[in-house]
Amino acid sequence: MIPDPTLQAGIETIQKGELAKGTELVKVAAEKGNVQAIMLYAQLLFSRNKQDAYQYLHEKAKAAVPGVLHRLSLMRVFLTPKC
């Protein structure tokens, strides 16, 4: 697999501590259909707002993006506090 330069730039920007700018770069890569970027963007959303992350992954699952339904299930089961 050829690495996506936008995703790579996003990851490097986040590692430098520029979360907002890095998240936007990851989002751009995700919008191009990069599955790794989609998963990372969902994780970044999850850290800010769980419902936004669930909605985002649900939309991607409807679009049959590989692995998204699995990630959504894992987040709901293992990362959501039990009531």
RAMO-V219223 format. One record per helix or strand of 3 or more residues. SS is the DSSP state (helix for helix, strand for strand). FROM is the first residue (numbers start at 1). TO is the last residue. Records with the same first field share a line. If there is no record, write none. Layout:
BEGIN
SS->FROM-TO  FROM-TO
END
This chain:
BEGIN
helix->5-15  19-31  35-48  50-62  68-78
END
